[in-house]
Amino acid sequence: MSTTVVVGSSVAGVRTAQALRTEGYDGRVVLVGAEPGPPYDKPPLSKQFLSGARQAHEVTLLTAQEAHLARIELRLGSAARCLDVAARRLRLADGAELAYDTCVIATGAAARPSPWPVRSGLHVVRTLADSAALRADLLRGGPVVVVGGGFVGAEVAATARGLGCAVTVVDPLPVPMGRLLGPEVGAHFTALHERHGVATRFGTGVEAVTGESGRLRVALTDKTVLPAATVVVGIGAVPNDRWLAGSGLLLDDGVVCDEFCRAVGTGDVYAAGDVARWYHPGHGTRVRVEHWTNAVDQAALVARNITRPEHPQPYAPVPYVWSDQYDWKIQIAGTPADATRHTVVGRLSGGTARGGALYGDDSGRLCAAVTVNWPRALVECRRLLAGQAPFDTALDRVDRLAARAAGRPGATR
């Protein structure tokens, strides 16, 4: 009987193990996880779990009973320490070794560590324990400073504000997510924060954080100092690949893979999720994507290629991410950074915002779309992106959607 060992018990690892069974894999499946508790979903950690709307058991990805029924062996509470590719063996922190025929690396990413060491009151959000500790501090009250205006920082700011905290968001970019969406669209996110009573200090960096929980001081590059009871640092993530340093695998901001998600130079090691850096045939380069949807889709592709190695399929998704902030559902498809033009359709401001921005590249094609509270348009844009539709064609389609939603026969432009 063949054995597949899946290293990592977050969404990419869990979905890989489950998809192997769906694909008809009849061998042994072992799921390895560093944390002792059951696997859990991570998007709620900055939202529903942090707010208290969901409890720990409500974010569980795989229960022991579900694992048993799917014939998935759980080896939780002991992190992977060494991968011997030649011998096909995985060594765990507790000294145990697992032999495998196929290995899937799905160890995800860790929050980029804070460069400001303080004894207490400073948090990152990546694990269930991280979120629980932050919630405890938020419930004690006092001002909150969030360093980083990306998705995690913005979601934490929205949740903290919903808990009644006074919140300030600090980011060196002049507008949040400006590098991703451009300054014009990014400016709407500044207004979103401010409309909900969150102070913003964009275009300003942090020089130091000092003090302890309840009595922190955040020194900014403009020489002002913000008092804080709690500080949250959301400045990106780093792939969990250091444990593979002696494996012989090629590592470069993640596990370097071919278009089939196989680690280069191997035929029996795959990677999925935040730790995978694979060759994207559509982009002509290697990419690494940190988001739930990519982890789920990549896991399914890896399981399919493991069960049908004679006919592997390349992984060439249209990138997709979402974020829930205050009363906005933000959805992004494609790669806005590739754009040379964009057009806004509908409204991206105020409490009744419902609109989007379409992005085009030098070739005249649609390369990305961002929507606010408009899932129907996002679904259409994802379809158009998959078909490499011309920008003008896509804009006409979305204009028509807006016109129909408004009960008008014409377009919005």
C-alpha positions as a Markdown table, in Angstrom:
| # | Residue | x | y | z |
|---|---|---|---|---|
| 1 | Met | 0.0 | 0.0 | 0.0 |
| 2 | Ser | 1.4 | 3.4 | -0.9 |
| 3 | Thr | 1.6 | 6.2 | 1.6 |
| 4 | Thr | 1.1 | 9.9 | 1.1 |
| 5 | Val | 2.2 | 12.2 | 4.0 |
| 6 | Val | 0.8 | 15.7 | 4.0 |
| 7 | Val | 2.8 | 18.1 | 6.1 |
| 8 | Gly | 0.7 | 20.9 | 7.4 |
| 9 | Ser | -2.8 | 20.9 | 8.9 |
| 10 | Ser | -4.2 | 24.2 | 7.7 |
| 11 | Val | -6.6 | 24.5 | 4.8 |
| 12 | Ala | -4.1 | 23.4 | 2.1 |
| 13 | Gly | -3.1 | 20.3 | 4.0 |
| 14 | Val | -6.6 | 19.3 | 5.0 |
| 15 | Arg | -8.1 | 19.9 | 1.6 |
| 16 | Thr | -5.2 | 17.9 | 0.0 |
| 17 | Ala | -5.9 | 14.9 | 2.3 |
| 18 | Gln | -9.6 | 15.1 | 1.6 |
| 19 | Ala | -9.2 | 15.5 | -2.1 |
| 20 | Leu | -7.0 | 12.5 | -2.3 |
| 21 | Arg | -9.9 | 10.4 | -1.1 |
| 22 | Thr | -12.3 | 12.2 | -3.5 |
| 23 | Glu | -9.9 | 11.4 | -6.4 |
| 24 | Gly | -10.0 | 7.7 | -5.5 |
| 25 | Tyr | -6.6 | 7.4 | -3.8 |
| 26 | Asp | -6.8 | 4.2 | -1.8 |
| 27 | Gly | -3.4 | 4.3 | 0.0 |
| 28 | Arg | -2.5 | 5.5 | 3.4 |
| 29 | Val | -3.0 | 9.2 | 4.0 |
| 30 | Val | -1.2 | 10.8 | 7.0 |
| 31 | Leu | -1.8 | 14.5 | 8.0 |
| 32 | Val | 0.9 | 16.0 | 10.1 |
| 33 | Gly | 0.4 | 19.2 | 12.1 |
| 34 | Ala | 2.5 | 21.2 | 14.5 |
| 35 | Glu | -0.4 | 22.4 | 16.7 |
| 36 | Pro | -2.0 | 19.8 | 19.0 |
| 37 | Gly | -5.6 | 20.8 | 18.5 |
| 38 | Pro | -7.9 | 19.9 | 15.5 |
| 39 | Pro | -7.2 | 21.7 | 12.2 |
| 40 | Tyr | -9.0 | 25.1 | 11.9 |
| 41 | Asp | -9.8 | 27.7 | 9.3 |
| 42 | Lys | -7.8 | 30.9 | 9.4 |
| 43 | Pro | -9.9 | 33.7 | 7.8 |
| 44 | Pro | -12.2 | 34.0 | 10.9 |
| 45 | Leu | -9.1 | 34.7 | 13.1 |
| 46 | Ser | -9.2 | 38.4 | 12.2 |
| 47 | Lys | -12.9 | 38.6 | 11.9 |
| 48 | Gln | -15.6 | 36.3 | 13.4 |
| 49 | Phe | -13.4 | 34.4 | 15.9 |
| 50 | Leu | -11.7 | 37.6 | 17.0 |
| 51 | Ser | -15.1 | 39.4 | 17.5 |
| 52 | Gly | -16.6 | 36.4 | 19.5 |
| 53 | Ala | -19.2 | 35.7 | 16.8 |
| 54 | Arg | -17.7 | 32.2 | 16.4 |
| 55 | Gln | -16.1 | 29.8 | 18.9 |
| 56 | Ala | -13.1 | 27.6 | 18.3 |
| 57 | His | -15.2 | 24.5 | 17.5 |
| 58 | Glu | -17.0 | 26.5 | 14.8 |
| 59 | Val | -13.9 | 27.2 | 12.8 |
| 60 | Thr | -12.7 | 23.6 | 12.8 |
| 61 | Leu | -11.7 | 22.2 | 9.4 |
| 62 | Leu | -11.5 | 18.5 | 10.2 |
| 63 | Thr | -12.7 | 16.7 | 13.3 |
| 64 | Ala | -11.3 | 13.4 | 14.5 |
| 65 | Gln | -14.5 | 11.7 | 13.5 |
| 66 | Glu | -14.4 | 13.1 | 10.0 |
| 67 | Ala | -10.7 | 12.1 | 9.7 |
| 68 | His | -11.5 | 8.6 | 10.8 |
| 69 | Leu | -14.4 | 8.2 | 8.3 |
| 70 | Ala | -12.1 | 9.5 | 5.5 |
| 71 | Arg | -9.3 | 7.2 | 6.6 |
| 72 | Ile | -7.0 | 10.1 | 7.2 |
| 73 | Glu | -4.4 | 9.5 | 10.0 |
| 74 | Leu | -3.8 | 12.5 | 12.2 |
| 75 | Arg | -0.3 | 13.2 | 13.6 |
| 76 | Leu | -0.9 | 16.4 | 15.4 |
| 77 | Gly | 1.2 | 18.3 | 18.0 |
| 78 | Ser | 4.6 | 17.6 | 16.6 |
| 79 | Ala | 6.1 | 19.8 | 13.9 |
| 80 | Ala | 8.1 | 18.5 | 10.9 |
| 81 | Arg | 11.8 | 19.0 | 11.4 |
| 82 | Cys | 13.6 | 17.3 | 8.5 |
| 83 | Leu | 12.7 | 15.9 | 5.1 |
| 84 | Asp | 15.0 | 13.3 | 3.6 |
| 85 | Val | 14.1 | 13.3 | 0.0 |
| 86 | Ala | 16.4 | 10.6 | -1.1 |
| 87 | Ala | 15.2 | 8.1 | 1.6 |
| 88 | Arg | 11.6 | 9.3 | 1.4 |
| 89 | Arg | 11.4 | 9.9 | 5.2 |
| 90 | Leu | 10.0 | 12.7 | 7.3 |
| 91 | Arg | 11.3 | 13.3 | 10.8 |
| 92 | Leu | 9.1 | 15.0 | 13.4 |
| 93 | Ala | 10.0 | 17.1 | 16.4 |
| 94 | Asp | 9.2 | 14.3 | 18.8 |
| 95 | Gly | 11.8 | 12.0 | 17.0 |
| 96 | Ala | 9.3 | 9.9 | 15.1 |
| 97 | Glu | 9.9 | 9.2 | 11.4 |
| 98 | Leu | 7.3 | 8.6 | 8.7 |
| 99 | Ala | 8.2 | 6.8 | 5.5 |
| 100 | Tyr | 6.3 | 8.0 | 2.4 |
| 101 | Asp | 5.8 | 7.3 | -1.3 |
| 102 | Thr | 4.6 | 10.8 | -1.9 |
| 103 | Cys | 4.9 | 13.9 | 0.3 |
| 104 | Val | 2.9 | 17.1 | 0.1 |
| 105 | Ile | 4.4 | 20.2 | 1.7 |
| 106 | Ala | 1.6 | 22.4 | 3.0 |
| 107 | Thr | 3.2 | 24.2 | 5.9 |
| 108 | Gly | 1.8 | 27.6 | 5.0 |
| 109 | Ala | 3.3 | 30.9 | 6.1 |
| 110 | Ala | 3.9 | 32.6 | 9.4 |
| 111 | Ala | 3.2 | 36.2 | 10.3 |
| 112 | Arg | 6.3 | 38.4 | 9.6 |
| 113 | Pro | 7.7 | 39.0 | 13.1 |
| 114 | Ser | 7.4 | 42.4 | 14.7 |
| 115 | Pro | 10.7 | 44.3 | 14.6 |
| 116 | Trp | 9.8 | 46.0 | 17.9 |
| 117 | Pro | 10.3 | 43.7 | 20.9 |
| 118 | Val | 8.1 | 44.5 | 23.9 |
| 119 | Arg | 7.1 | 42.3 | 26.8 |
| 120 | Ser | 3.4 | 42.3 | 26.3 |
| 121 | Gly | 0.5 | 43.9 | 24.5 |
| 122 | Leu | 1.9 | 43.5 | 21.0 |
| 123 | His | 0.3 | 41.0 | 18.7 |
| 124 | Val | 0.4 | 39.3 | 15.3 |
| 125 | Val | -2.6 | 37.3 | 14.0 |
| 126 | Arg | -1.8 | 34.0 | 12.4 |
| 127 | Thr | -2.9 | 31.2 | 14.8 |
| 128 | Leu | -5.9 | 30.5 | 16.9 |
| 129 | Ala | -3.8 | 31.3 | 20.0 |
| 130 | Asp | -2.7 | 34.6 | 18.5 |
| 131 | Ser | -6.4 | 35.6 | 17.9 |
| 132 | Ala | -7.5 | 34.5 | 21.4 |
| 133 | Ala | -4.7 | 36.5 | 23.1 |
| 134 | Leu | -5.5 | 39.6 | 21.0 |
| 135 | Arg | -9.2 | 39.3 | 21.8 |
| 136 | Ala | -8.5 | 39.2 | 25.5 |
| 137 | Asp | -6.5 | 42.4 | 25.2 |
| 138 | Leu | -9.1 | 44.1 | 23.1 |
| 139 | Leu | -11.8 | 43.3 | 25.7 |
| 140 | Arg | -9.7 | 45.1 | 28.3 |
| 141 | Gly | -10.3 | 48.3 | 26.4 |
| 142 | Gly | -8.0 | 51.2 | 25.6 |
| 143 | Pro | -6.7 | 52.6 | 22.3 |
| 144 | Val | -5.5 | 50.2 | 19.7 |
| 145 | Val | -2.8 | 50.9 | 17.1 |
| 146 | Val | -2.7 | 48.6 | 14.0 |
| 147 | Val | 0.5 | 48.7 | 12.1 |
| 148 | Gly | -0.1 | 47.7 | 8.5 |
| 149 | Gly | -3.1 | 48.6 | 6.2 |
| 150 | Gly | -3.3 | 45.4 | 4.2 |
| 151 | Phe | -6.0 | 42.8 | 4.5 |
| 152 | Val | -5.2 | 41.5 | 7.9 |
| 153 | Gly | -4.6 | 44.9 | 9.4 |
| 154 | Ala | -7.8 | 46.3 | 8.0 |
| 155 | Glu | -9.9 | 43.4 | 9.1 |
| 156 | Val | -8.4 | 43.5 | 12.6 |
| 157 | Ala | -9.1 | 47.3 | 12.7 |
| 158 | Ala | -12.7 | 46.7 | 11.6 |
| 159 | Thr | -13.2 | 44.0 | 14.3 |
| 160 | Ala | -11.6 | 46.1 | 17.0 |
| 161 | Arg | -13.7 | 49.0 | 16.1 |
| 162 | Gly | -16.8 | 46.8 | 16.3 |
| 163 | Leu | -15.8 | 45.8 | 19.8 |
| 164 | Gly | -15.8 | 49.5 | 20.8 |
| 165 | Cys | -12.1 | 50.2 | 20.7 |
| 166 | Ala | -10.6 | 53.5 | 19.6 |
| 167 | Val | -8.4 | 52.4 | 16.6 |
| 168 | Thr | -5.6 | 54.0 | 14.6 |
| 169 | Val | -4.2 | 52.4 | 11.5 |
| 170 | Val | -0.6 | 53.2 | 10.5 |
| 171 | Asp | 1.0 | 52.4 | 7.2 |
| 172 | Pro | 4.0 | 53.9 | 5.3 |
| 173 | Leu | 2.0 | 53.8 | 2.0 |
| 174 | Pro | 0.1 | 57.0 | 1.3 |
| 175 | Val | -3.1 | 55.0 | 0.6 |
| 176 | Pro | -3.9 | 51.4 | 1.9 |
| 177 | Met | -3.2 | 48.7 | -0.7 |
| 178 | Gly | -2.0 | 51.4 | -3.1 |
| 179 | Arg | 0.6 | 49.2 | -4.6 |
| 180 | Leu | -2.0 | 46.6 | -5.4 |
| 181 | Leu | -5.0 | 48.7 | -6.5 |
| 182 | Gly | -3.5 | 52.1 | -7.4 |
| 183 | Pro | -3.8 | 55.4 | -5.5 |
| 184 | Glu | -7.3 | 56.3 | -6.8 |
| 185 | Val | -9.0 | 53.1 | -5.8 |
| 186 | Gly | -6.9 | 52.8 | -2.7 |
| 187 | Ala | -8.1 | 56.2 | -1.5 |
| 188 | His | -11.6 | 54.7 | -1.1 |
| 189 | Phe | -10.2 | 52.4 | 1.6 |
| 190 | Thr | -8.9 | 55.3 | 3.5 |
| 191 | Ala | -12.4 | 56.8 | 3.5 |
| 192 | Leu | -13.9 | 53.5 | 4.5 |
| 193 | His | -11.8 | 53.4 | 7.7 |
| 194 | Glu | -12.5 | 57.1 | 8.5 |
| 195 | Arg | -16.3 | 56.7 | 7.9 |
| 196 | His | -16.3 | 54.1 | 10.7 |
| 197 | Gly | -14.4 | 56.2 | 13.1 |
| 198 | Val | -10.9 | 54.8 | 12.6 |
| 199 | Ala | -8.1 | 57.3 | 12.7 |
| 200 | Thr | -5.6 | 56.8 | 9.8 |
| 201 | Arg | -1.9 | 57.7 | 9.6 |
| 202 | Phe | -1.1 | 56.7 | 6.1 |
| 203 | Gly | 2.2 | 57.8 | 4.6 |
| 204 | Thr | 3.8 | 57.4 | 8.0 |
| 205 | Gly | 6.0 | 54.6 | 9.3 |
| 206 | Val | 6.7 | 53.3 | 12.8 |
| 207 | Glu | 10.1 | 53.9 | 14.3 |
| 208 | Ala | 9.7 | 52.2 | 17.7 |
| 209 | Val | 7.2 | 50.5 | 20.1 |
| 210 | Thr | 8.0 | 50.7 | 23.8 |
| 211 | Gly | 6.3 | 50.0 | 27.1 |
| 212 | Glu | 4.0 | 47.1 | 28.0 |
| 213 | Ser | 0.3 | 46.0 | 27.7 |
| 214 | Gly | -2.0 | 48.9 | 28.6 |
| 215 | Arg | 0.9 | 51.4 | 28.5 |
| 216 | Leu | 2.5 | 51.2 | 25.0 |
| 217 | Arg | 3.9 | 54.1 | 23.0 |
| 218 | Val | 4.2 | 54.0 | 19.2 |
| 219 | Ala | 6.7 | 56.4 | 17.9 |
| 220 | Leu | 6.1 | 57.4 | 14.2 |
| 221 | Thr | 8.5 | 58.7 | 11.6 |
| 222 | Asp | 6.9 | 62.1 | 11.7 |
| 223 | Lys | 8.0 | 62.4 | 15.3 |
| 224 | Thr | 4.5 | 62.0 | 16.8 |
| 225 | Val | 3.9 | 59.4 | 19.5 |
| 226 | Leu | 0.6 | 57.4 | 19.7 |
| 227 | Pro | -0.4 | 55.9 | 23.1 |
| 228 | Ala | -1.8 | 52.4 | 22.9 |
| 229 | Ala | -3.1 | 49.7 | 25.2 |
| 230 | Thr | -2.7 | 47.2 | 22.4 |
| 231 | Val | -0.6 | 47.1 | 19.2 |
| 232 | Val | -1.3 | 44.7 | 16.3 |
| 233 | Val | 1.4 | 44.2 | 13.7 |
| 234 | Gly | 0.3 | 43.1 | 10.3 |
| 235 | Ile | 3.2 | 43.6 | 8.0 |
| 236 | Gly | 3.0 | 40.5 | 5.8 |
| 237 | Ala | 3.9 | 36.8 | 6.0 |
| 238 | Val | 6.9 | 34.6 | 5.3 |
| 239 | Pro | 6.6 | 31.0 | 4.0 |
| 240 | Asn | 7.3 | 28.2 | 6.5 |
| 241 | Asp | 10.1 | 26.6 | 4.6 |
| 242 | Arg | 13.1 | 27.0 | 7.0 |
| 243 | Trp | 12.6 | 23.4 | 8.2 |
| 244 | Leu | 13.5 | 22.3 | 4.7 |
| 245 | Ala | 16.9 | 23.9 | 4.6 |
| 246 | Gly | 18.8 | 20.6 | 4.6 |
| 247 | Ser | 16.4 | 18.7 | 2.4 |
| 248 | Gly | 18.1 | 19.5 | -1.0 |
| 249 | Leu | 14.9 | 21.1 | -2.3 |
| 250 | Leu | 15.1 | 24.4 | -4.1 |
| 251 | Leu | 13.9 | 27.1 | -1.8 |
| 252 | Asp | 13.3 | 30.7 | -2.9 |
| 253 | Asp | 10.5 | 32.5 | -1.0 |
| 254 | Gly | 8.8 | 29.1 | -0.6 |
| 255 | Val | 9.2 | 25.7 | -2.2 |
| 256 | Val | 10.0 | 26.1 | -5.9 |
| 257 | Cys | 7.7 | 24.0 | -8.0 |
| 258 | Asp | 7.0 | 23.3 | -11.6 |
| 259 | Glu | 3.7 | 24.0 | -13.3 |
| 260 | Phe | 2.3 | 20.7 | -11.9 |
| 261 | Cys | 3.1 | 21.8 | -8.3 |
| 262 | Arg | 5.9 | 19.3 | -8.0 |
| 263 | Ala | 9.0 | 20.4 | -6.2 |
| 264 | Val | 11.6 | 20.9 | -8.9 |
| 265 | Gly | 14.0 | 18.0 | -9.2 |
| 266 | Thr | 11.7 | 15.5 | -7.7 |
| 267 | Gly | 8.9 | 13.3 | -8.8 |
| 268 | Asp | 7.3 | 12.5 | -5.5 |
| 269 | Val | 7.3 | 15.8 | -3.5 |
| 270 | Tyr | 4.6 | 18.4 | -4.1 |
| 271 | Ala | 3.7 | 21.7 | -2.4 |
| 272 | Ala | 0.4 | 23.5 | -2.0 |
| 273 | Gly | -0.9 | 26.7 | -0.4 |
| 274 | Asp | 1.1 | 29.7 | 1.0 |
| 275 | Val | 4.4 | 27.8 | 1.0 |
| 276 | Ala | 4.3 | 26.8 | -2.7 |
| 277 | Arg | 6.1 | 28.9 | -5.3 |
| 278 | Trp | 5.1 | 27.4 | -8.6 |
| 279 | Tyr | 5.5 | 28.2 | -12.3 |
| 280 | His | 2.3 | 29.8 | -13.6 |
| 281 | Pro | 2.0 | 29.1 | -17.3 |
| 282 | Gly | -0.3 | 32.1 | -17.8 |
| 283 | His | 2.2 | 34.5 | -16.2 |
| 284 | Gly | 5.3 | 32.9 | -17.5 |
| 285 | Thr | 7.0 | 33.1 | -14.1 |
| 286 | Arg | 6.9 | 31.6 | -10.7 |
| 287 | Val | 4.4 | 33.0 | -8.2 |
| 288 | Arg | 3.5 | 32.5 | -4.6 |
| 289 | Val | -0.1 | 33.3 | -3.4 |
| 290 | Glu | -1.2 | 33.8 | 0.2 |
| 291 | His | -4.9 | 33.2 | 0.2 |
| 292 | Trp | -7.5 | 30.7 | 1.2 |
| 293 | Thr | -9.0 | 30.2 | -2.3 |
| 294 | Asn | -5.6 | 29.5 | -3.8 |
| 295 | Ala | -4.8 | 27.0 | -1.1 |
| 296 | Val | -8.1 | 25.1 | -1.7 |
| 297 | Asp | -7.7 | 25.1 | -5.5 |
| 298 | Gln | -4.1 | 24.1 | -5.4 |
| 299 | Ala | -4.8 | 21.3 | -3.0 |
| 300 | Ala | -7.3 | 19.9 | -5.4 |
| 301 | Leu | -4.9 | 20.1 | -8.3 |
| 302 | Val | -2.1 | 18.4 | -6.3 |
| 303 | Ala | -4.4 | 15.5 | -5.2 |
| 304 | Arg | -5.5 | 15.1 | -8.8 |
| 305 | Asn | -1.9 | 15.0 | -10.1 |
| 306 | Ile | -0.8 | 12.5 | -7.4 |
| 307 | Thr | -3.6 | 10.1 | -8.3 |
| 308 | Arg | -3.1 | 10.5 | -12.1 |
| 309 | Pro | 0.7 | 11.1 | -12.5 |
| 310 | Glu | 0.7 | 9.9 | -16.1 |
| 311 | His | -1.5 | 12.8 | -17.2 |
| 312 | Pro | -0.6 | 15.7 | -14.8 |
| 313 | Gln | -2.4 | 19.0 | -15.2 |
| 314 | Pro | -0.7 | 22.4 | -14.9 |
| 315 | Tyr | -2.0 | 24.9 | -12.3 |
| 316 | Ala | -2.9 | 28.2 | -13.9 |
| 317 | Pro | -5.6 | 29.8 | -11.8 |
| 318 | Val | -7.0 | 33.3 | -12.1 |
| 319 | Pro | -5.9 | 34.9 | -8.8 |
| 320 | Tyr | -8.7 | 35.6 | -6.4 |
| 321 | Val | -8.9 | 37.1 | -2.9 |
| 322 | Trp | -11.6 | 38.6 | -0.7 |
| 323 | Ser | -11.8 | 40.6 | 2.4 |
| 324 | Asp | -14.6 | 41.6 | 4.8 |
| 325 | Gln | -14.1 | 45.0 | 6.3 |
| 326 | Tyr | -16.9 | 46.9 | 8.1 |
| 327 | Asp | -19.9 | 46.8 | 5.8 |
| 328 | Trp | -17.9 | 46.1 | 2.7 |
| 329 | Lys | -17.2 | 42.7 | 1.0 |
| 330 | Ile | -14.1 | 43.4 | -1.2 |
| 331 | Gln | -13.3 | 40.9 | -3.9 |
| 332 | Ile | -10.2 | 41.0 | -6.2 |
| 333 | Ala | -9.6 | 38.8 | -9.2 |
| 334 | Gly | -6.6 | 38.9 | -11.5 |
| 335 | Thr | -3.4 | 40.9 | -11.0 |
| 336 | Pro | -4.0 | 44.7 | -10.7 |
| 337 | Ala | -0.3 | 45.3 | -10.5 |
| 338 | Asp | 0.0 | 44.4 | -14.2 |
| 339 | Ala | -2.4 | 47.2 | -15.2 |
| 340 | Thr | -1.7 | 50.3 | -17.2 |
| 341 | Arg | -5.3 | 51.6 | -17.1 |
| 342 | His | -8.4 | 51.3 | -15.0 |
| 343 | Thr | -12.1 | 52.4 | -15.0 |
| 344 | Val | -14.5 | 52.6 | -12.1 |
| 345 | Val | -18.0 | 51.4 | -12.6 |
| 346 | Gly | -20.7 | 52.2 | -10.0 |
| 347 | Arg | -19.9 | 53.7 | -6.5 |
| 348 | Leu | -16.9 | 52.9 | -4.3 |
| 349 | Ser | -17.8 | 55.3 | -1.5 |
| 350 | Gly | -20.3 | 55.6 | 1.3 |
| 351 | Gly | -22.5 | 53.2 | 3.2 |
| 352 | Thr | -24.3 | 52.1 | 0.0 |
| 353 | Ala | -21.2 | 51.5 | -2.0 |
| 354 | Arg | -21.7 | 49.0 | -4.8 |
| 355 | Gly | -19.3 | 49.1 | -7.7 |
| 356 | Gly | -16.0 | 48.0 | -9.0 |
| 357 | Ala | -12.8 | 48.9 | -10.9 |
| 358 | Leu | -11.7 | 47.1 | -14.0 |
| 359 | Tyr | -8.0 | 47.0 | -14.9 |
| 360 | Gly | -6.4 | 46.6 | -18.4 |
| 361 | Asp | -2.9 | 45.9 | -19.5 |
| 362 | Asp | -0.7 | 47.0 | -22.5 |
| 363 | Ser | -2.1 | 44.2 | -24.6 |
| 364 | Gly | -5.6 | 45.6 | -24.3 |
| 365 | Arg | -6.9 | 42.7 | -22.2 |
| 366 | Leu | -8.7 | 42.7 | -18.9 |
| 367 | Cys | -6.0 | 41.8 | -16.3 |
| 368 | Ala | -7.9 | 42.4 | -13.0 |
| 369 | Ala | -11.1 | 43.5 | -11.3 |
| 370 | Val | -11.9 | 44.7 | -7.8 |
| 371 | Thr | -15.5 | 44.9 | -6.6 |
| 372 | Val | -17.2 | 46.2 | -3.5 |
| 373 | Asn | -20.5 | 44.6 | -2.4 |
| 374 | Trp | -21.0 | 43.4 | -6.0 |
| 375 | Pro | -20.4 | 39.6 | -6.2 |
| 376 | Arg | -22.4 | 39.2 | -9.5 |
| 377 | Ala | -19.9 | 41.5 | -11.3 |
| 378 | Leu | -16.9 | 39.7 | -9.7 |
| 379 | Val | -18.2 | 36.3 | -11.0 |
| 380 | Glu | -18.6 | 37.8 | -14.5 |
| 381 | Cys | -15.1 | 39.3 | -14.3 |
| 382 | Arg | -13.5 | 36.0 | -13.2 |
| 383 | Arg | -15.1 | 34.4 | -16.3 |
| 384 | Leu | -13.8 | 37.1 | -18.5 |
| 385 | Leu | -10.3 | 36.9 | -17.1 |
| 386 | Ala | -10.2 | 33.2 | -17.6 |
| 387 | Gly | -11.2 | 33.8 | -21.3 |
| 388 | Gln | -8.6 | 36.6 | -21.7 |
| 389 | Ala | -11.3 | 39.0 | -22.7 |
| 390 | Pro | -10.4 | 42.5 | -24.2 |
| 391 | Phe | -10.7 | 45.3 | -21.6 |
| 392 | Asp | -13.3 | 47.1 | -23.6 |
| 393 | Thr | -15.5 | 44.0 | -23.9 |
| 394 | Ala | -15.3 | 43.4 | -20.2 |
| 395 | Leu | -16.1 | 47.0 | -19.4 |
| 396 | Asp | -19.2 | 46.9 | -21.6 |
| 397 | Arg | -20.4 | 43.7 | -19.9 |
| 398 | Val | -19.9 | 45.2 | -16.4 |
| 399 | Asp | -21.6 | 48.4 | -17.5 |
| 400 | Arg | -24.6 | 46.4 | -18.6 |
| 401 | Leu | -24.7 | 44.6 | -15.3 |
| 402 | Ala | -24.8 | 47.9 | -13.5 |
| 403 | Ala | -27.5 | 49.3 | -15.8 |
| 404 | Arg | -29.7 | 46.2 | -15.2 |
| 405 | Ala | -29.2 | 46.4 | -11.5 |
| 406 | Ala | -30.2 | 50.0 | -11.5 |
| 407 | Gly | -33.2 | 49.3 | -13.8 |
| 408 | Arg | -31.9 | 51.3 | -16.6 |
| 409 | Pro | -31.6 | 50.1 | -20.2 |
| 410 | Gly | -28.3 | 52.0 | -20.9 |
| 411 | Ala | -24.8 | 51.8 | -19.6 |
| 412 | Thr | -23.3 | 53.7 | -16.6 |
| 413 | Arg | -20.6 | 55.6 | -18.5 |
